[in-house]
């Protein structure tokens, strides 16, 4: 669960009071500190060697007052920013002096690097570990002694692979860079205009969903509500929901959402609500108030809470209301197929509840419905409070952004390319309706957690240094409803908060599927300005974009960030024909969509490959991490669902390695970026060698003594040195990345779980695909837990869904438990010397370490018993005793007697080994 959020002004209130309000169980904290109108955001503090997160978007007099206060009081430094120092101070000072004159745009973000006190030791430890690895290999080659030379060769190749992949992973993080958007300066340059309007570029928002059951509709509608209420000019955003299942449930749910937004969005604007997804907002019982009208907040909050509860009831009722309505219409028709009917008495053109020809999943007509029309340019204030409307919106702009429902045409004769195909249809439809120069995409279960997030991304796109060459801005993924210990490493903070910061210092982070803002012309496959020739043309070959001239003619306009367009009515016959055309299954035949245009096809990880294609073309990307988190979503907390998710990612990564080899990308892709992409795509191969290591104890159990390397003490010494240095590097990384020790441990644990349960299967699948030219990894929609009550929280985590994916890791657990138990039994009856026992205990440390790393998996297969983790340790102890007793009994049966003794002869036994 996320910790309580700090007050929006970044400090303690100077006059906080608590008032009762909302529902009977809620208490709302109202902070009367005079900061009304301020929003929480991020900005640079102007020096001091840190990049603190502070409020940066005041409105009118309150905003000016906030800026005056910020000059007098230096904001507190966040612990995450303690070890960062600015590197663009002179450039920023020069930019302030020229004041954006001569058409020069200001510096809209500040750049920071890790302080030398951490960066230099980090690099030194990396170098020392590399030297230790090289010396280790030299020693092993000079001492090729083992009890099984074939396993010695396997271990040599495996250790070499581990060393190479570690180096590929590590070098990409040697120059981490953090960039912090300056929202106050963005507002000053683009919003505070004499006419009161905004010059911020237009923005199209894409949301994708498929199934209202596996992806509960309440999540999708909350995502839409948070987007409609975002702090961005209302006439410059348009939201497109792609329903790839063609479900009338989503369509009518969107109608209900549009109606509820008439209350929710003005309420958010009036009281500066954060976050602006009602499910998340009402889930917190106490939070600081930062609006202008605290005396009206309690009554407004109580009313909105009731309205939201009623809204959820109406959404749930759609699952019974629509079938009942359809049954009534079908009863009147008395013949023909059982159609699904809309409220206006017409048949739904998408998927029916009772599938019929041209009305089932994978076969239905294309649909475009404008739910909310494009608003006007002038503010439209709401009505004062009255008996019919107790909420006073007379001082609030009640306009809503444009909202569009899309369901593309489906036919069984075509491969529709899952999410990538749906987004390419959104790309063309939005080009005909709004054609914003920038696009941001979300999965259906992600919502805007910080209303200034869109503005933060724009700081990178509009910056004068490299903004024009920036293809996309990637935000980290954050999740709600993950258990407090993050058992299955859903937050994946080592990747999002360390690896992506490292890539930010090269050519930019990879695209990770959601929460990413794109430059539209970059998605079209057009070269960045830095790589354009003198005779460059935006559209060099119209045929690769298809046969829609309206769409092709819109492409040059999309390259103009200041271009403005009023959306044409979607029901006009001419535009309707064009929309139908670009949604057709056959539209992309003979085009470059799915290859060099749009989102890439024929791969499970279309997100990473699409970002790679943009980088390969010469574009760069930016990483944006702000406080509070920009976006949040849901994650699978069930072990089986989590493993299936990782299977898709790892299989898709390997597909990318062989089909889009990063090392052959060409000179536009930075060499270090090639190295990083190679590591991100080839990592599952490590599991082939790792599984050998984890199963080596089987040989020791049956053979009694076994070495994969002699002399054993020297071998162990090298391993200890290499492993200790790995952990030291990790500890330094934790500091500069702002991680916790638990984040690091969970990352280590779930890597081993993935390497035993998932990565081998993904590797085998790709090998079979390459040999037999089969299909790639199939896309399995990850089921998300529905919103639950407090009593049911984390219930999914305690459910066991048995699948063959669980078997390999269970075998690894059994083998290592057996090794420890067998060692205990043999120590008792085998006549070991103290030296032998000491050497064996060193090997057993690795067995215990393996069990510790697989500990979250073991809890997962215990089901509800895992609520008492101590039971797992009791089980392990019992298993050790049982195995030792079996060894003891077998020895007694063979010798006919029981004897306890130690001898002074014999070599040391080695139960297992560990690579690096």
N, C-alpha and C positions, 0 to 999 in steps of 0.2 A: 504494500500500500504506500501511496505517496505521503510524505510528511506534510503537515499543515503549511500552507503558503504564507510567506511573509507579507506584511502590508505593502500596498502598491508603491509607496514612496520610498521603499528600501530601508526604512528605519522604524523605530517604535513610535506609536501615536503619542500625542501630548494631551489627550483628553478623552480616552476611550471610555465608552459606556456600554453596558449590555442591556438589551431590551428583549422582552419576550415577543415572539412573533412566529409567522409561518404556521407549520402544523403544530399539533399539541406537543410533539416530542422534540421540537427544534428550538434552539436558542440562537439568535442572530446577534453577532457582535458588530456594533456600529461605531466606527472610528470618526469622531468629529474633529479632525485635525486641519480642516480648511483646505484639504487637497482635492476638493471636488473637481471632477473633470479630468484628473490625471489618470493615465493608464499605466499599467506596468509594462516595462519593455526593457531594452538594453541600449547602452550607449557607452562611449568611452569617457573616462574621467579626466582626460587631458594630461595624463602623466602618472607618475608615482609607481610605474613599473607593474601595473596590473590592469586587468580588463574587467572591472566590476559590472554587475548587472543592476541598473538603476532605472527609475521611471524616466521616460523621454518623450512623452507625447501629450503635453498639456493642451487645453483648449482655451482660447481667448485669454482673459485676464488671469485665470487660474494657471494656465500654461506659462504665462510670463512670470507670474509670481514664483512658480516652481523653478524656473530657470535662474531667477535672482537668488533663491535659497540655495540652489546647487552650487553657485559661485562662492557662497559663504561657508558652506559645510562640505567637506570632502567625504564622499560616500564610503561606506565600509567596503572592505575588500573581501570578496567571496573566497572561501577556502580553495575553490577550484582554480582561482586566478592568482593565487599567492606566488606561484613559481613561474609566472609569465612576465615578460618585459616588452615594451613597444620597440619596434625597429623602424618605424616610419615617422618618427617625431619631426624631423626637419622637413620632410615632404608635406606633412599635415600643417605645420606652421606656415610654410610658403603658400599653401592652398588657402589658408585663412586670410593671408595678406592680400592675395589677388582677388579674393571675394567672389570668385566665379566669373570675373570679367572676361571680355573677349570671347564669350561663348564657351568658356571652359567650365565643365561641371566640377562640383566640389568633390572632395574625398569623402565618400559616404560610408567607409568602414576603416577601422584601424587594424594594423597587423601586429601580431605578437609572436614571440618565440620563447622557448623554454629558457629560463635563466641558466647561466653557466654552472651554477652550483649543483644543478642536477644534470644538465645536458652533457657536460664533459665527463663526469663519472659514468653516465649511461653509455656513451660512445666508447669509453675506455674499457668498461666491462665487456661490451660486445667484442672488442678487439681481442681482449684476453681470452675470452671463451673460444673465439675462432682459433687462436694459437693453441689452446689446450686440445681442441678437436684435432687439429693437424698433427700435434705430437702424439695423440692417442692413436691415430691411424698409422703413423710411422712405427710406433711400438708394436701394434698388432701385426703389421706386415712382417716385422722382424721376428716375431714370435708366433708363427702359425701353428700353435700347439693346442689341440683340443681332443676330447674323446670322440668326437664325430666331425670329421673335416667338412662333410657336406653341410652340416649346420653352421660350422664356422664360416663357410663361404656365404651362406644365407645371412648370417648376422653381419658380416662385413658389408655386403651390399645394402642391407637394411640400415646399418648405421651411417653409411655414406649418404643414403637418401635422406635420412633424418637430418644429417648435418647440412645438406644442401637446402632442404626446405626450410630449416630454421634460419639459414642465412638469407634466403629469399624473403622470408617474413620480416626479418629484423632490419635489413638495410632500408626497407621502405619507411621505417619509423625513426630514422636517425636525424631527420630534420623536421620535427613536427611544427606546424604553423597554425595559429588560431587567428581568425579574422572576426572582428566584432562590429556589427552594424551600428551606425550612428543615426538613430531614428529621429532625433531632434533636428539634425541638419537636413534629413530628407524632408521632414515636414516644412522646415523653413524654405527650402528651395522649390518644393512642388505643391505645397498646400496653402501656405500663407500668402495668397495672391490678392491683389487689390479688389478683384471682382468677386472674391469669396469662393471661386471654383478651384478645382485641383487639376494639375497637369500630370498626375501619375498615369502611367500607361494602362491600357485596357488589359484585363486578365480573364481568361477562360478557365473554369475549374471543372475537372473531369472526376467523376465518381463512378466506380464500377462495382456491380453486384450481380449475382446470378440466382441464388436460391434464398428465398425468405425464411427457410427453415434452418439450413446449415449456417447461414449468416443472418441471425435474427434481425427482423426488419426494424426493430427499435433502435439498433445501432446505426443502420443506414440513415434513418430519418433524423437521428441526433446529429449525425455528420452533416447533413444538409442544413439543419437549423443553425449549427455553429458557423457554417460558411455564409449563410444569408446574413448573419449578424456580425460578421467580421468587420474590423475597423479599417475599411477601405472604401473609397468613393463608390457609392451605391450604383451610380450610373456607369461605372467602368468595370463591373464584374458581371459574369454570366456563368451559371452553373448547369452542367450537363450530367444527368444521371443516365448511365448506360445499364439497362436491365437486360442481361444477355439470356435470361430465361423467358422473356416475353410474358411476364406474369402480371395479370390484372391486379393481384394483391399489391405489387409495388406501385402500379399506376395510381390506384385509388388511395394507397397509403401516402403517395406524394401529394395528392389533392388535399388530404387531411392535413398534411404537414404545411402546405402553402397557406391554408386557413389559420392554423395555429401560429404560424410565423407572423401574422398580422398583429398578434399580441406580444409574442416572445421577443421579436427583434426590437420594437420600440422600448420594451421593458429593459432589455440589455443596454440600449443606448442611453436611456434615462438614468439608469443607476450604475453604469459602468461595470456591468456584470462580468466576472471571469470565474471559470471558463463559460463559454456561451453555448455549450451543449447541456440542455436541461437535466439529462440523466446524471451527469457528473456534478452539475452545480447543486442540485437538490440532495445529492447523496452526502454532502458535507453539511453538518448541522451548525457549524459556527465558522465564520470567516470575517475578515475586516471589511468595512464598508468604505468605498472611495467615491461615491457619487455626490451629486450636488443637493439632493433633497432627502436627507435622512428622516425627516418627519413624515414623509409619505411612503418610506420604504417598507415598513412592517406590513401595512395594509396591502400594498402592491404585491409584496412577496407572498402573502397568504393567498391572495386571489390567483396569482400565477401558479402556485403550487397546486391549487384545486384544478385549474384549467389544464395543467399538464397531466394530472391523474386522469382526468376525463379524456384527454387526447390519447393516452395509452389504452384506455378502455375501448375507444373507437377503433384504434389500430387492431387490437386483438379481435374485435367483433367482425372485422372484415373477413376473417377465415370462415365464419359461419354466415354472415350477412350476404356475401356475394353468391355462394352456392344456393342459398334459399331463394334469392332473387332470380337466379338462373333457372331453378326448378319451376318457379312460378311462370316465367316466360315460356319455358319449354312445354309446360302443361297446356298453355294456350295454343302453342304451335301444333301440338299433337302429332307431328311427323318430322322426319329428318333427324340429324344427329343432335345429341344433347349439347347445345352451345353454351358458352359462358357469355352472359349479357352484362353490358354496361348500364349505369344508372339512367342514361337517356333513352334506353330501349333499343339500342343497336348492339349487334354482336361484336364481341371483343376480337380484334384482328390478330391478337397474339395467341399464346398457348391457352387451351381450354382445360378445365378440370377433368373432363372426359375427353381424352385426346381424339382428334379426328383429322382427316386429311387437310393439310395446310393450317392446322391449328394444334400443333403439338411441339414438344421440345425438339429443336433441330429442324423444324419445318413450319415456318409462318412468315407472314408479310412483314415488311419493315414499318416501323411506327415512329413518328416524331410528333410530340404534343408539347406546345408551349404552355406551361402551367402558370407562369408569371411573366407578363410582357415586359419589354425593356422600359425602365422608368424614364421620366423626363429629366431635364438638366436642372430644373429649379426645385429647391426643397419643398416638401409638402408636409405641413404640420398637421398633427392629429387633432381630435376633438377633445374638449375639456371633459372633466368627469361629469357623469350624469347617472340617472337611475339605470339606464340601459348599458352604460359603459362606465363602471366605477374607476377605471384607470385613467388618469389625467395625462394625455399625450399632447397637450396643446403647445408645448415648447419642444416637441421631439419630431424630428424628420421621420415620417412613417413609411417612406418609400422602401420597396424591397427590390433586390437585384433580380435580373432575368433568371428564370428557372425553366429548364427544358427536359422532357422525358424522351429517351431514345431506346428503341429496341430494333436492332438491325435485322434485315431479312435473313432467314435461315432456310437451308435446303439440304437434304441428305446427300446430294450429289457433290457437295463441297466440303473441304476441310476449313472450318471457320477459325482455327488458330486461337481459340480460347481468349484470354484477356488481351493479348497483343492485337488480335483481329478486331475486337470490340473497340479498343482505343484508337485504332486507325480509322474506324468509322466515325468515332467522335471527332477526330481530327478534321475530317472532311465536312461533316455536318456543321461543326462550329465555325469553320472557315466561311460557309455560306451565310450563316446567321450573324455572327459577331466578329469573327476574324481577328481576335485579340493577338497582339504580337507576343504575348507570354501565356503560358499554360502551366497549371499546377494540377497534379493528379493525386487522388486518394483511393485507397481501398475502402470498401463500404463500411468497415468497422472502425475507421479512424476519424477523429474529429479535431477541430481547431481548439486547442487548449489555451493558446495565447492569441488574443484578437489582433495583435500587431505582427503576427508571423508573416503575412503577405508583404507588409512593408519592409520587414527585415530582409527578406529575399531580394526585394527590389533594390536595396542598398548595394548589393553586389552586381546586379544587372545594369544599373545606371551609373556606376562609378566610372570616372574618366580614365582610370589607369588601364584596366583590362576588362571593363564591363562588356564592351562590344564583342569580345572574343570568348565570353562566358556562355556556354551552352545550357548549363543547368546548375541549380543550387540545391544541394541535398541536405535535408534535416535528419537528425538521428531519430530512430524509432523508439518511442516510449510506450509503456503498456500499463493499463489499469488491471485490477483484479488478479494480478500475479501474487502468489503467496509471498509473505514477507521475507522468506529465506531464498526465494527465486530458485526452487529446487531444480528445475530443468533449464536454467540459464536462458530464460526467455528474454531478459533485458539485453543480454549479449553486449555488455558495456565495454568489454575489452576491444571488441571490433568497432563499435560506434564512437567510443570516447578515446581510443588510442590509435587504432589502425587508420581510421579515417582522418584523424588529425595529422598522421604521418603522410598520407596521400595528399593532404591539403598543401603540403610543402613541396609537392612535385607538380603534377598536372591536374590534381584535384581528386576528390573522392569518387568512388564508383556509384552508379545509380542502383538503389536498393528497392525499387518497386512502388513506394508510396511516400508522400510528403516531399515531393520534388518539384521545383519550378523549372520549366523549360523555356528556352527561346524558340518560338515556333519555326523560324526559318532553319534553325539547326536541326530540328526534327525532320524537316523536309530534305535533309541531306545536302544543304548548301554550305559551301566552304566558309570558314571564318574570315574576317577582314584581313588578318595577318597573312593568310595564304592565298589571297585572291590575286589573279593576274590583272594586267592592265585592261584586257579586253573581256573582263568578267561580265557575265550576264546572270541575273537571278534565276531565270528559267532558260536553261540552255537546250533542253529537250523536253518539249511539252508532252510527248507520248508517254514518258515514264510516270507522269502524274495521272494518267487516265484520259477519258474522253469528255469530261465535264469542263467546258470552257469557263463557266462561272467559277468553278474551283481554281482552275489554272490562272484566271485573271486576278484572283484574290491573293496570289502568292507575293507579287511585288509589294502590295499594300502591307502585308504582314511584316515586311522588313522595316517598316517605318514605325518607330516606337511612339511617335507623337500622332499617328494616324487615328482618326476618330470616325466611328461608324454607328449609325442608328440602325438597329436590327430591322430587316424587312419582315412584315407579317408572314408567318410560316404557312398560313392558309391561302396565300395568293397562289394562283394556279401555276405561274411560271416558276416560282421558287419551290413550290411543292413538287413539281416534276423533277427539278434538279436534286432536291433532297432524296426523293425516291431513287434516283439514278445512283447517287454516291453511296447509298446503303445497300445496293444490290450485291448479291454474292459474286456475280460475274464482273463487277466493276474492276477488280484488281488484276484481271487476266491481262498479261502482256505489260504490266506496269512494274515499277521497282518497289511497290509497297511490300513491306516485310523483309526487304533486303537492304536497299540503300535509302529508303524513305520510310518514316514512321517507326513503329516498334517492330523488332525483328521477329521473324516466324521460325517455326520448326525447332524450338528448343524450350525446355521447361523453365529456364531462367532467362526469360526474355528481357528482364530489367537490366541485368548485368551486361548482357550482350549489346543491348541498345546503347547503354552508356559507353561501353568499349568502342562501339562504332563511331560515336561522336568524338571520343578522344582520338581515335585513329585518324579521323578527318582533320584533326588539328585544333579542335575546340578544347577549352579547359573547363573545369567545374570548380565550384566553391562549396565548402562545408560551413554550415551555419548552426551553431548551438546557442540557444538563448534560454534565459530564465524568466518566467516559468517556461516549461517545455512548450515548443511550438505546437506540436500535435501529439495526441495519444490515441491508442487503440486497444484492441483486445488480443490476447495470445492464447494458444492452446496450453492448458495446464494439465492435461491428461498425457501420460507418458506415451501411449501408443500414437495419439494424434501428433505429438511433438516429434516422434521418430519418423512418421510419414512426411512431416514437413521437412525435416532434415534430409530425408531420402530424395525428395524432389530437388532440393537445393544442391546436394552433393552430386546427384546424377546429372543435373543440368550444368554444373560447373565442369564436370569431365567432358560432357558433350561440347562445351565451348572450347575446352583445351584442344580437342582434336579437330573441330570444325572451324574455329576462328583463332588459330594459334597466335597468342600475343607476341611471340618472338619473331613472327613474320609480318608484323603490322606495318612496317615502313617507318620512314624518318619523321613523320609528323607526330608519332607517338613517342614521347620522351622515353629514353632507355630505362630509367628507373621505374617508369610507369609500366613498361613491358614486364619488368621483373615482378612488380607487384601483381599484375594481372596473371602472370604465370603461377605465382604462389596461390592466388585466389581460385584458380581453376584446377590445379593439379593436386591439391592437398589430399583428396580421398585415396590416392595411390599409397600413401603412407600406411594405411590400414593393413595392406597385404603383409608387410613386414612386422607390424605391431602385433598382429594376431599370432604370428609365429612366436614372438617373445612371450606373449601372455599364456601360450599353451605349452611352452617348454617344460613346465613342472610335470607334465604327464610322463615324459621320458625319465625324469629323475625318480618319480614314484616307483616305476617298474624296474629300473636298472640299479637303483640303490645309490650309485655315485655317477655324477655326470658333470663334465666341464665343457663349456663352449669356448673357453679361453684359459690358457695357462701361461705363466703362474697366476693363480687366482687372486691373491692379495693385491698385486699390482693392478690387475684388471678392475677390481673393486675401487681402488684408490682413484683411478682415472674417472670412473663413473661418478663417484662422489664429488670430485672436483667439478666436473661438467654440470652435474645437476645442481649443486650449490650455487654455481655462477648463474645458472638459469634463473633460480629463485631470486638472487640478488638483483639481476636485471629487471625481473618482474616487480620487485619492491620499489625500485626507482621509477618504473613506468607507472605504478599506482599513484605515486606522488604527483608527477606532472600531468597525468591524464585525469586526476580528480576521482580515481576509483577507490573502492574499499577492498580490504583483504578478502572479503566474502565474494566480491565480483571476480577476483582473480582465481580463487579456489573453484568457484562454479564453472568458470571457463575451462580450467584444467580437467575437472571431472567430466563435463559433458563432451569434451573432445574425446576422452577415452571411451565413453559410452557410445558416441557416434562411430568411433573407429572400430568397435566390436560389433555393434548391432546393425549399422547402416552403410558405412563406407565400403565394406567388402562387397555387399550386394550391389551397390551403385557401380563399383569397378567391374564386377562380373557382368552386369547388364551392358555396360558400354563395350566391353570386350566382345560379347556376343553380337552386339549391334554392328561393330566394325567387321567382324568375321562373316556374319550371315546377312549383313545389310538390312537389319530389322529396324523397327521404330525406336525412337528415343524414349526417355523417361516420360511416362504419362502424367498428366496434371491431375492431382487429386485435391479437390477443394478442402481446405482445412476447416473442420467444424469448430465453431466458437461456442463457448458456454453462453447460454442466455442469461439475461439479467436475473439475478437471484436475490432472495432475502438474506438477511444476515445469518439466519440459522443454516442456510444451505451454502454459505460461502465456501468456495474451494471444494465443493462436493465432487466435481469432476476429477480432481487430483487424486481422490481416494477410490476411484473406480478403475478396475482392471479390465482392459479389452485385449484378450489374448490374440496374438498374431505371431506368425513365424519370425517376425523381426526380433522378438524377445529371446529366441532360443540361443543364438550365439553368445550373447552376454551372460545368460544363465550358465552356459557351459564354462565360460571363463571363470565365473564365480566358483562353480563346483570344483574346477581343476585347482584353483589357488587355495580354496579351503582344504581340499584333499592334500595338497602339498604340505601345508602347515601341520595338519593332523598327522600325516605320515611321518614328518620330521620328528614330531613329539614321540610317536610310537617307536621309531627306530632309535632315537636317543636313549630310550628306556631299555630296549632289549638288544640293541645292535652292538653294544660294546664300544661305543665311541669314546675317543679321548676328549679331554677338555679343549684341545686345539681344534679337533674336528667339530665339536659343538659350537665353538666360537665362529669358525668359518661358515658353518651351516646357518647360524643365526644371522650372519650378514646377508646371506641369500634370502632368508625368510623375511628380512625387512622389505624386500621388493614385493614379495607376495602380499604382505600386509598393506603396503602402499597401493598396490593394485586394488585391493578390496576397499580401501579408503576412497579411491577415485571413483569406483563404481557404486559407492554407497547410495547416491540418489536413485540409481536404477533399482537397487535392492529394495529401497523403500517403496518405489513405484509398484513393484509386483507383489508387495505385501497388502495392497488395498487399504482397507480401513485400519488394519493393524499398524500401519505406519504412523498413525497418530501418536503411538508410543514408541519412539525410535529406539529406546533401550531394549525393546524386545528383539531387535535385529542383532544387537551385540550378544544377547543371551543365546540366540539361535546359533551364532557363529561359535561361541564357546562350546555349546553342546555338540555342534558338528565336529569341532576339533577333537573333543573327547571321544566321540563315536569312532572317528577315523583312526585315532590312536589306539583305541580298544581293538578295532578290527586288525590292525597291524600286529598288535600284541597277541591276539588270538591266532593269527596265521603263523606267527613265529612259534608259538607254543605247540601248535598242531604239527609243525614240521620237525621240531626238535624233541617233542615229547616231554619237555620240561620247561619250566619258567625260570629264567635267570636274569638278574640285574647286575650289570657290571660295566666298567669302563676299561678299555685297553689303551695301550700307548702306541698302537701302530695304525697304519691306514692313512689314506689321503683324505682331504677335506671334501665334503659333498657340496654340490651347488644346485639348489632347487630351481632357480630361475635366473633370468638376466633382464636387464632393462636397457633400452637404447635411449638415445637423446635426440 
